Structure formats: C-alpha cells, structure tokens
Amino acid sequence: MDFSERHVVVTGGTGALGTAVIGALVAAGATCHVSYMVAAEAERFPLRGHAQVKLVPVADLADEASVTRVYGGVPALWASVHLAGGFAMKPVAATTRAELMQQIEMNFVTAFLCCRAAVNAIPRSTGGRIVNVAARPALEWRSGAGMAAYAASKAALAAFTCMLAEEVAKDDILVNAVAPSIMDTPSNRAAMPAADHALWPKVDEVTATILFLASPANKVTRGAIVPVYGRS
C-alpha cells in the first residue's frame, strides 16, 4: 500500500488509534494533516515534528468554519480518516437531552462535516478514499443497551457512511467505515482491569484495516461497515 506523495487528513489523530494510524501512513509515504483538540496530547504525540506530519489545532469539529480551516490547507487530498469522537455510558433514563446531543455532535456531526469537506476537497481527476469509525453497537444494536446515546450516534454514522458511499461512487471516492469492539488500549485496560484483554483487537490490527480501506490498493470496496472485533 503505497501512499507516496499523497495527502491524508486524520481527525482525532493524537490518541492511541491515531498514533498507530499515522505511524503506518507515514511509513507508507503519506503526508498526514492531523487535527487535535487536546494540547497535552499533541505535546506528547510521538510523531510531532516529523516532516510528513502537520498538526492542526481545532476547537470543535462540529463547527463548520473549523472544519473548513482543517481541509483548506491540504493540497490534492487523497484520503480522509475520521477517528475523532467521544463515548458516554448511561442508561436512557439518566441521559439528558444535552448529553444525547453531545454524543450526536461528537460522533455523527463531526464525521458528517469532515466527509462533506473531504468530498469537496478530493480532486475528481484522481478520486480518493474516506474512512469513518463506527462501533460494534452500530451493527449490533442490542449491545448498545446502557449506552444508547453513543450507540445511536454511531448507528447514524454507519448508515450515513453507506449513503455517502453510493452518492460519490461515480467520482471514484470510496467511502467505508470500521466498527471496532473494545480496543486494547492503556485507557481501556485501566477502565476494565478484570477483562480478558487478549481477546480485544489491537490498535495495530484495526489500523491495518483502516489503511487498506484508505489506500489506492482498495479499488472496489465501498459502503462497507467492517467489523474489527478481534476475538471479543
């Protein structure tokens, strides 16, 4: 998978999955434009200062003007990978309207606006790729019990991914998503110390799927919500 001389936007790229994705993209030759919200994460980002990595501070990816600034400085965009999002675990009875809307904004609106910006930025002469990140409850709705706001926002993202894939296929823009289960990250291990971590998908494994979907090697896959569950 050769990304030489290709520009890729990665939102939320300074976290555990983002670090793995950007490391793999850079190794494959890509120039990565990485949006981030948390300054402390950007400060300790291991690829900070790399010649192929451009860190872009953004206050809110649910804000149209902020998204426009992220994509406005990217020449000849090839791919856009949307890792930014948020999680909340609450039963419906305890979830306020504000909390519901926060999950919708963090997980659906941000991806919608970034997809729109990417579709407008990808040259029609070359085509390109878009990869969203849904979640297991987006495919297995009953597993979203106890986190309904999160699950519903990710289900909306999964449905939108399929719709957009159909809409832009004529422009050779292939749109897909991955749907991870709980990933093996330090923060997830800390939150669930008694779980069998060996069953969780590793970030490098999820990265490999994202990289293929975003690559020129992917010539036919579109509208897929790919389960990346590991053995969990």
NUSELO-787810 format. One record per residue (C-alpha): residue in three letters; x, y, z. Coordinates in steps of 0.02 Angstrom, whole numbers, plus 50000, padded with zeros to 5 digits. Layout:
BEGIN
ALAXYZ;...
REM end
This chain:
BEGIN
MET500005000050000;ASP500945015049933;PHE500415032249994;SER501915041349921;GLU501545059649882;ARG499755057649945;HIS498965069250073;VAL497855061850208;VAL496815070750340;VAL496645061450505;THR495475068750635;GLY495755064550817;GLY497445057950769;THR498405060550931;GLY497575046351030;ALA498065028051039;LEU497255022750875;GLY497755038850788;THR499575036650835;ALA499575019350756;VAL498645025050600;ILE499775039950570;GLY501335029650602;ALA500775017050471;LEU500295030650347;VAL501955039750367;ALA502895023350344;ALA501915020750183;GLY502425037950120;ALA500905048750160;THR500905066650219;CYS499675067450364;HIS498665082650416;VAL498165078650594;SER496825088250686;TYR496845088450875;MET495865096651016;VAL496885092251172;ALA498535101751176;ALA499315089651301;GLU499035075151181;ALA499845084851040;GLU501345088951151;ARG501705070651186;PHE501245064451012;PRO502745053850959;LEU502725059950778;ARG502645078350824;GLY503935087350718;HIS504025073650585;ALA504215081050411;GLN502695071450349;VAL501555076250493;LYS500635092850503;LEU499735095450669;VAL498195106450655;PRO497365113150813;VAL495465113850804;ALA494255119250938;ASP492715109950876;LEU492505098150728;ALA490625100450742;ASP490895118550688;GLU490845121450500;ALA492135135250499;SER493375124850600;VAL493195110150480;THR493435121650331;ARG495085127650406;VAL495705109850430;TYR495395105050248;GLY495765121950169;GLY497645120050180;VAL497755102450110;PRO498385101049931;ALA497635087349821;LEU496805077549962;TRP496855058749936;ALA496025051850093;SER495125057350250;VAL495085046250404;HIS493915051350545;LEU494435044950716;ALA493775059450820;GLY492315055350934;GLY491755052551111;PHE490985039451225;ALA489655040151360;MET488925025651456;LYS487235029651534;PRO485515021651532;VAL484175030951437;ALA483255035451599;ALA484785045151659;THR485265053151492;THR484795071351467;ARG484415079451300;ALA486045089051313;GLU487025072851337;LEU486135064751189;MET486515079551077;GLN488325079651135;GLN488555061651077;ILE487695065450911;GLU488825080450884;MET490435071550935;ASN490145055550838;PHE488985059750693;VAL489025078450656;THR490935079250660;ALA491085064850537;PHE489695071850427;LEU490565088750412;CYS492275080950382;CYS491555069350250;ARG490755084350164;ALA492395093850168;ALA493335078750102;VAL492115075949959;ASN492345094149908;ALA494255093349926;ILE494635076949837;PRO495065080349654;ARG493885071749535;SER495355068149422;THR496105056149549;GLY494685050749661;GLY495045046449841;ARG494535037349998;ILE493555041150157;VAL493565030250313;ASN492425032950463;VAL492475024350631;ALA490825017050690;ALA490725004450833;ARG490084987050869;PRO488424993550939;ALA488135002250772;LEU487944984850696;GLU487324975050847;TRP486014986650919;ARG485594976451073;SER487394977751130;GLY487104996451147;ALA485994994451300;GLY486645005651437;MET487495017251312;ALA486045021451198;ALA486575039251154;TYR488295033251100;ALA487605018151007;ALA486285028450915;SER487565041350860;LYS488715027750792;ALA487255018850707;ALA486835035350620;LEU488645036550563;ALA488605018850495;ALA487015022250395;PHE487705038750332;THR489305030050275;CYS488305018350164;MET487255032550093;LEU488775043350054;ALA489685028649975;GLU488275026849850;GLU488195045449817;VAL490035048149774;ALA490505031449694;LYS490355039649522;ASP491775051249571;ASP492905036549619;ILE492785041349803;LEU492625025249902;VAL491835027650073;ASN491895014350210;ALA491955012650398;VAL492685000950527;ALA491674995550678;PRO492834991050822;SER492364982150981;ILE493304987451137;MET495094990351080;ASP496634985551179;THR497245002551236;PRO498025007951402;SER496485018151448;ASN495295003651413;ARG496384991751514;ALA496365003951658;ALA494475005651649;MET494184986651638;PRO495624978251729;ALA494684961751753;ALA494284959451567;ASP495184946851458;HIS496254959351362;ALA496964945851250;LEU495274944851161;TRP495204963351118;PRO495764969250945;LYS497454977950949;VAL497624995550880;ASP498894989450751;GLU497634976650689;VAL496244989550673;THR497505001150589;ALA497874988150456;THR496044987650405;ILE495915006650403;LEU497495008050300;PHE496864996150167;LEU495175004850152;ALA496065021750134;SER497365015450010;PRO497485015349821;ALA497534996349838;ASN495684996949883;LYS494894997949712;VAL493154990749739;THR492634990849923;ARG491355004249963;GLY489875005950080;ALA490594992950199;ILE490494993850388;VAL491904981850429;PRO491834973050598;VAL493534973450685;TYR493134963650841;GLY494654952750866;ARG494084937550967;SER492954947551083;
REM end
